[in-house]
Amino acid sequence: MHQAVSQAVLADVDAFCRELRPVEELCYVEHRYNDQTIPLAKKHNILGIPLPEKYGGRGADAVTYAKCLARLGREGTGLRTFFSGQTSIGQYPILKYGNEDQRQRYLPASTRGECTLAFGLTEPEAGSNPLEMTSTYRRDGDRFLLSGVKYLISNGAIADAVIVFAYPEGKEGPERRMSAFIVDTQGETFEREDMPAKLGMFTANTGMFQMNEHPVRGDNLLGAEGEGFRIAMGVLISGRLSVAAGCLGVIEDCLEESLNWCKERSQHGKPIGKHQLVQAHLAHIEMDRAASALMVENAAQAKQASDENPSDKALLAEADLRVAEAKFFASNAAWDAADRAVQIYGGRGWSELYRVGRHLQDVRVCRIYEGTDEIMQLKIATALLGKDYAAFS
Ligand SMILES: Cc1cc2nc3c(=O)[nH]c(=O)nc-3n(C[C@H](O)[C@H](O)[C@H](O)COP(=O)(O)OP(=O)(O)OC[C@H]3O[C@@H](n4cnc5c(N)ncnc54)[C@H](O)[C@@H]3O)c2cc1C
């Protein structure tokens, strides 16, 4: 990607973050969804950063998009999660696995802020193992009817369309292979609600929905029938990279806030930044940042190489591994950095009024969604040992 274009996108993301910040902070302390996110993102033209320009996007490569996500992550994991839902796991599957008609129907509208997207894989009884899902579909003339519950879905209660995964009704054995659909969320057969009592990310939507024989257009099957699991796994690479990049932003912000506070706050007659044990925290946060930055860039480059050569299985495996490593490492590093930043802030840090307290509260989820810590470790070890050692089998 041309460097000037990359800088222009990053400048737009930065301007968006600056304009949104006061609203985001107010919404956070009031524990409410930030309804200015989409209009302002539209204004700054950042609702489709990695999409080709012909669909209304900015044409950013994976490395540039990762930098944008890191900038968004500095503002908060909730805000970054909205973009992950909309772009990394919402627009991306339509771009990568959809046909031209599907791309034309959904992508330009989504970049204009007229179509919010989400990705619905998880169910109450199927999280780390999506193969255990029970959602089903059946053909009904020229359409499909989908039934089932999807749970813990980012943007799930506000989306206009969701990428949904389901099994064919009544099929067993090798014929029971999941498919992916682009599901419009309008109508009484699609019931949804916000997830109650969340532990953070108040400004973003996390929802659940139930489909009761919900009609889906026949031409909204995404990819070929039975290809759903392969699509889901491919999309999760994109989603995990977005989490890793967002976590890098969290660490950067924790570092900046901590450095400022270390100079501002005095105890025992000197700025706390002169106390050696406080300096140890700063050193750890900086190491969290430096290592995460390298791993995120490495992972973004591997994903870029795979995207440019979609039929190359070795490049896909490499991207899958590097992204899993970056996701596992950066989400734990961000948790560590936020914890240390809160420690540096002392009692003030234990508050939603300060950025570091909000980061600590929000970033914990990054070790859970898009594949837990445990699943990432199994993935990394299996890549080293070979498929015969796959822990899932
Ligand atoms: C805020 C939020 C947003 C989310 N957004 C989305 C979204 O947009 N779309 C979507 O589809 N999903 C989404 N999820 C769901 C998320 O991906 C799942 O929560 C996650 O995959 C874990 O599944 P689970 O919660 O069912 O936990 P479980 O799978 O029940 O896991 C519980 C524990 O058991 C461990 N465990 C499970 N299996 C193994 C194993 N084989 N070996 C070792 N340990 C194991 C896990 O690591 C974990 O520690 C979201 C979740 C949250 C919290």
The ligand as a MOL file (V3000), in Angstrom:
LIG
                    3D

  0  0  0     0  0            999 V3000
M  V30 BEGIN CTAB
M  V30 COUNTS 53 58 0 0 0
M  V30 BEGIN ATOM
M  V30 1 C -17.6650 -9.8570 25.0100 0
M  V30 2 C -17.6710 -11.0590 24.1310 0
M  V30 3 C -17.8460 -10.8830 22.7550 0
M  V30 4 C -17.9160 -12.0070 21.9330 0
M  V30 5 N -18.1260 -11.8270 20.5870 0
M  V30 6 C -18.3680 -12.9150 19.8070 0
M  V30 7 C -18.7620 -12.7540 18.4450 0
M  V30 8 O -18.8290 -11.6400 17.9240 0
M  V30 9 N -19.0640 -13.8650 17.7270 0
M  V30 10 C -18.9940 -15.1040 18.2590 0
M  V30 11 O -19.3110 -16.0680 17.5540 0
M  V30 12 N -18.5900 -15.3060 19.5400 0
M  V30 13 C -18.2930 -14.2310 20.3190 0
M  V30 14 N -17.9270 -14.4010 21.6310 0
M  V30 15 C -17.8550 -15.7490 22.1760 0
M  V30 16 C -16.4300 -16.2030 22.4690 0
M  V30 17 O -15.7380 -16.4340 21.2820 0
M  V30 18 C -16.4950 -17.4120 23.3940 0
M  V30 19 O -16.9030 -16.9140 24.6580 0
M  V30 20 C -15.1920 -18.1600 23.5150 0
M  V30 21 O -14.8650 -18.8030 22.3070 0
M  V30 22 C -15.1890 -19.2000 24.6290 0
M  V30 23 O -16.3390 -19.9780 24.5920 0
M  V30 24 P -17.2090 -20.1780 25.9190 0
M  V30 25 O -17.4640 -18.8280 26.4800 0
M  V30 26 O -18.3770 -21.0080 25.5810 0
M  V30 27 O -16.2650 -20.9250 26.9250 0
M  V30 28 P -16.0240 -22.5120 26.9780 0
M  V30 29 O -15.7520 -23.0380 25.6270 0
M  V30 30 O -17.1340 -23.1300 27.7610 0
M  V30 31 O -14.6870 -22.6040 27.8170 0
M  V30 32 C -14.6370 -22.5500 29.2440 0
M  V30 33 C -13.1920 -22.8230 29.6670 0
M  V30 34 O -12.8000 -24.1440 29.2560 0
M  V30 35 C -11.6260 -24.0570 28.4750 0
M  V30 36 N -11.6230 -25.1050 27.4540 0
M  V30 37 C -12.6180 -25.4340 26.5940 0
M  V30 38 N -12.2270 -26.4220 25.7870 0
M  V30 39 C -10.9450 -26.7240 26.1280 0
M  V30 40 C -9.9740 -27.6640 25.6610 0
M  V30 41 N -10.2220 -28.5010 24.6550 0
M  V30 42 N -8.7740 -27.6830 26.2760 0
M  V30 43 C -8.4920 -26.8200 27.2880 0
M  V30 44 N -9.3540 -25.9220 27.7720 0
M  V30 45 C -10.5720 -25.8760 27.1950 0
M  V30 46 C -11.6570 -22.6760 27.8640 0
M  V30 47 O -10.3840 -22.2660 27.4230 0
M  V30 48 C -12.2010 -21.8470 29.0090 0
M  V30 49 O -11.1650 -21.5560 29.8990 0
M  V30 50 C -17.7940 -13.3030 22.4690 0
M  V30 51 C -17.5570 -13.4610 23.8540 0
M  V30 52 C -17.5090 -12.3560 24.6640 0
M  V30 53 C -17.2930 -12.5620 26.1390 0
M  V30 END ATOM
M  V30 BEGIN BOND
M  V30 1 1 1 2
M  V30 2 1 2 3
M  V30 3 2 2 52
M  V30 4 2 3 4
M  V30 5 1 4 5
M  V30 6 1 4 50
M  V30 7 2 5 6
M  V30 8 1 6 7
M  V30 9 1 6 13
M  V30 10 2 7 8
M  V30 11 1 7 9
M  V30 12 1 9 10
M  V30 13 2 10 11
M  V30 14 1 10 12
M  V30 15 2 12 13
M  V30 16 1 13 14
M  V30 17 1 14 15
M  V30 18 1 14 50
M  V30 19 1 15 16
M  V30 20 1 16 17
M  V30 21 1 16 18
M  V30 22 1 18 19
M  V30 23 1 18 20
M  V30 24 1 20 21
M  V30 25 1 20 22
M  V30 26 1 22 23
M  V30 27 1 23 24
M  V30 28 2 24 25
M  V30 29 1 24 26
M  V30 30 1 24 27
M  V30 31 1 27 28
M  V30 32 2 28 29
M  V30 33 1 28 30
M  V30 34 1 28 31
M  V30 35 1 31 32
M  V30 36 1 32 33
M  V30 37 1 33 34
M  V30 38 1 33 48
M  V30 39 1 34 35
M  V30 40 1 35 36
M  V30 41 1 35 46
M  V30 42 1 36 37
M  V30 43 1 36 45
M  V30 44 2 37 38
M  V30 45 1 38 39
M  V30 46 1 39 40
M  V30 47 2 39 45
M  V30 48 1 40 41
M  V30 49 2 40 42
M  V30 50 1 42 43
M  V30 51 2 43 44
M  V30 52 1 44 45
M  V30 53 1 46 47
M  V30 54 1 46 48
M  V30 55 1 48 49
M  V30 56 2 50 51
M  V30 57 1 51 52
M  V30 58 1 52 53
M  V30 END BOND
M  V30 END CTAB
M  END
